[in-house]
Every structure is written in C-alpha cells, then in structure tokens.
Amino acid sequence: MTGSSAALALAAWLRAQSDDALFALISVREVRDPGIRDVFDLAEALLEPTSIQSVLAHRDRVALGVLAAAIPTPGTSHGPTPDAVADRLGRPAAELAPVVELLVGLALLAEDDARLTTRAPVAEVLRAWPEQDLPSPEQLLDQPAPAALEPLDGEARERADRVAGEQAFGTVTAIGELVTALEREPARRLQRGGITLPHWRRLLTATGADDEQLGALLGIAQDVGLAAPAHGAWHATADAAWHDAGRAERWRLLAAGWLERVPGELRAQLRARAGARWGDGLVEYLGWLYPAGGEWLAERTRTVVRAAELLGIAAASVPSTAGAALLVSGADAAADAIAGLLPSDVRQVYIQHDLSIIAPGPLAADLDRRLRTVAEVETVGLASSYRVTTASVTRALTMGTSIGDVRGLLAEISLTGIPQPLDYLLTETAARFGSLRVGALEGQPDTLEANAHSYVRAEDPALVGQLAIDQALTPIGLRRTGEHRAVSRFDAETVYWALIDARYPAVLEDAEGRVRAVRRAAPHPTASESASDPVMRLVRRIREASCEQPEKSDVAWNARQLELAIRGRLRVRVVVRMPDGDEVGYLLEPTGLAGGRLRARDRGADIERTLPLSHIVAVEPA
C-alpha cells in the first residue's frame, strides 16, 4: 500500500473516531501543525516518517513486537490474526489485547476482519531501522533481554538506608524552605525560561542547595503541586495538607507524587527492581526495552533517578527500605519505613540575649510554622536558628497576632524564658505598631492629591519626611501633601508592600481606620495556560471542516478522497448512483477533478469516464 492509499484508509478511520479518541490520539502523537484542516491533513501528518519515529521511540518491546509480527508478508495486504501474533510473541492473546488497543488508537495498527495489519508507512519505518543501528523487525521479535540483575545483599541495603534517611530529611527541609520563600515572594521567570538571577540566588540561599539540586527541587515541588509557574513567575501553591503535616507525612506526600509522575515506561521496571541495584543494569535493560528511546529515555531516567536519590528512595542506585516499600506497597508503607530514619522532633528552644533562638534539633512542623510568624529563619537543619527582629514582630502584628500572643508563644517554647532585651524589643515594637498607615483614596481627592490612588499617614512629621526622601521608595513616587501625609499614584497594597520591604512599621487600613490583614497575591495557572488547549482547538477545527455544510458533507468527503487518489495516482473503487436508482461500481484511476465532475481511466474497460461528483456515493481504496 502506497503512502497516499495508506492516508486514504487512515482518513476514513479517523472520520469514524469520537472526539475523545481524536483528542487522545493527537495528544500522544504530539501533532501541532497549524495547517491541518481536516482528517486528510491529519492522516498525512500522522503517517510522516518523523511522526512515526517519534511515537515508536516511546513504545516498548512488546508493542514493537506486535507491530513487527503484524507486518503483512510479501504479496499480501492483510496481516495475521491476533492469535497468530500472540503465538509469534509467545504471550497469551488476552495479555496483548490492551497493547493492540493502544496501537490501534495511535493509528499505528489497523484491525479489520479479525486481522491485525501494521500500517504500511509504519512498516517502512521499522524496516529502515537497521540503517540507524536499531533492531530490525526480526530482531524485535527474537532478540533476548539482557541478563537479570543480581539481588541486593543486606549490607548494601543498610548502607542505602543510612544515606536515605539523611537525604530524605534534607530534601523535605529544603522543599519546605522553597515553598516558604515562594510564599513570601514569587520568583520571576525569564522570557526564555528559567528564573532571574537575583531570585535564583534567593532560592539557593533559602534551600541551601546548589544549582543542580535547586532545579531538581523545583521539579519535585511542581510534580506534587507545591509550586507552579504562572503569570511570569514561580508561585507557591501548597495547601493545608502540606502546611499542617509533620516531617514524615511531608515525605509521604513527596514520595507519592514522585511515584505518580514516574513515566509508565519506567515505573514497572523500577518496581520489578525494588530489590536490585539500578545503575548501569537498569539503563541497559531500558535500552533493550525501548530500543528507539535515544536521548529522551536516558534524560528521563536520569531525572527520575536523581529525584529518587534526593528523596531517599534510593542511594547510590540502591533502593532503600522505604524506596522498596514505596515501589511495591505504596506511599503509606514507605512513610512507616522512613519515619524510623528521620531524626526526632523537638518542641522547645533556647532564647539567647542577642535575640536569637536555637532549636537543639529539628523543630516540630507546627511550632516551626508558628515561630516563623514572629521570627526570621537564619539556618535550618538538625539544629535550626531563628532571630526575633522589629520587622518580624511587626509582621506578626500586621497579620492579626497580638503582642500578648507573641509573648505567649515564646514563653511556651522557651527553656530559658524571655530575656530582658527581647522583652524590651516586644514592648517598643508594640508601641510603634500602626504609627505608619496606608489606605486607598476613595471618592474625589482634593487638588493636592489629584491623580493619587493611595495615601500614607503618620503622627510623626519626621517619619513622613523620611519617606519622601528614601531612595528605596522612589519607584512608588510618594508625594508629600501635608505635615502628616503623603500620596502615591499606585494602589494601597503596592505602596504597603513597598514600605514593608523597606522595613517600615506600616499597616494597611480600611476606610474606617481598622487594620487589614493582607498577603501577597499568588495567582495560579489558568485554564488558558493548559497544554491541552491547542489539541482541543485542532479537534474542533477538524470537526467543523466536516460539518460546515451537512447536506454536502458526503460530496466534500468523496471529493477529498479523490483529490488524494489523483495526487498519489491511486486506483480506487467508486460507487455511482444511476438515474434509475441502481448503484454501479467501477475500478478507476482518477486523473482530474473540476467543475463538479470526475475524469478517470477505467482500466477494465480501457476507456476514460467522466462522472458527476454528485452521483458518486462511495469511494474506497482499491
């Protein structure tokens, strides 16, 4: 079957598929050509050698074996029966049924009259594989798998567990800091991808990671829904399940997310090797299993293994006890295993006279979260340190925490009470709180405040004067309009956050003067950013092309088939309805289509026929 006749047959199959089936097909085959108008264009795009090679690169040895076994033998147009294919592969037919269904849905295999036939362009690509140092169809069927991997001994697993505990603790801690840093301030992205250098450095400092590790941490956080790029920046998207979770539960969430996001072509192989070393043996086996995988397979494997090592699922390519439990029994069993490898939480701290707070071990997650509302984090790890500052206490008061609540928290967790310098800081900060107030200008402002959208007011005129000359506040363009007041053309929240970032004791107030609690906005990805949108638009475009004139759709369909036959010099079987209502079939070689009439060579009668297109009721490949 030539390429054009294969496209003709495939177009007819595509026309009969549901929207959901077309959506799945186009998504997996990654068809993105904006020039595709209808099923004929789609069929030709799917049968392009590069498109076929791309989808074959992601098929495993079983699927490739089915395609190899279903290539018609020379001189025939149909392939073998499903039972014959199963016998050739030495597998039960029931086991191959889902594979056959997948290959048919990907437009690689045709199923007709109880026979399986690899589409001709797909067979041509497979036959050309030896020229690319890839297995031939015969080798796909007969080449044995590499030798099985040796099981691990107890000593190797113990070493892996020791490293895994450290890695799991470090990664859970680092991702916690990453989420917190993105909640405080989203990280701006470059137009070409990546994160701007100042924000990248900020995240490096917050997590204690190096460049490679930070990239992997972002990937893990994105995979489990803790962070996402949207509106030109990376934002935190963590929910209460993360914030309220202890360390072992956070690890469970990360590990479950990792397992869910491992590509299907790798997950089964890792599960089968839960008790064996991964390393070169895994790479060799995957190379056999996905012979056309190439660089994408190697890179995907590296990414998966790197994340597994960071999470303590594996160490030096050896699955840990928790990692093996994750692969075999699931995340809950893995969390039970990892809990014994993590250091115990502490719930009390030492408060020093220099306003620092030292936790003699990993502080329990609930206390850590509460303490961060009133103190800045300096170091995190097995022994974390915090520091109480005027800005941190002001932030707590702004978010609605009273100074009594702050004292109560510190007294509850301190083994050394509240030192006098800290007590003085709390008293002074409470006294100054609210001395600088930001609000929105409503209604019609007077002439001095024309074109302004927000104000800043303070009882201390010197403080207002300081704002007007502070170079750090130049971007918000504060303009003094009175002894106790300045205005800005920016909205109140923008001005408020500018003052907070410049470490002024500002609060945001409403029209009645009540303090408003506010958090930085963190927008989430919208539906328009979904990668599936182009696919849905393409499906709609194809459907609209066949439904623009329903009464003429069959005529248009036949015309497109005949155009393809003319271009490919194909013979087709044409059924014509005669004036008396009878239908007559002709075996023709179309040569032209114009003015609503078909010109074609009738090889059987050795004459040229001219037929009205409106009388043609069916066109099929010969």
Secondary structure, 3 states (H helix, E strand, C coil): CCHHHHHHHHHHHHHCCCHHHHHHHHHHHCCCCCCCCCHHHHHHHHCCHHHHHHHHCCCCHHHHHHHHHCCCCCCCCCCCCHHHHHHHHCCCHHHHHHHHHHHHHCCCEEEECCEEEECHHHHHHHHCHHHHCCCCHHHHHHCCCCCCCCECCHHHHHHHHHHHHHHHHHHHHHHHHHHHHHHHCCEEECCCCCECHHHHHHHHHHHCCCHHHHHHHHHHHHHCCCEEEECCEEEECCCHHHHCCCHHHHHHHHHHHHHHHCCHHHHHHHHHCCCECCHHHHHHHHHHHCCCCHHHHHHHHHHHHHHHHHHCCEECCEECHHHHHHHHHCHHHHHHHHHCCCCCCECCEEECCCCEEECCCCECHHHHHHHHCCCEEEECCCCCEEECCHHHHHHHHHCCCCHHHHHHHHHHHECCCCCHHHHHHHHHHHHHCCCEEEEECCCCCCHHHCCCCEEEEECCHHHHHHHHHCHHHHHHCCEEEECCEEEECCCHHHHHHHHHHCCCCEEEECCCCCEECCCCCCCCCCHHHCCCHHHHHHHHHHHHHHHCCHHHHHHHHHHHHHHHHHHHCCCEEEEEECCCCCEEEEEEEEEEEECCEEEEEECCCCEEEEEEHHHEEEEEEC
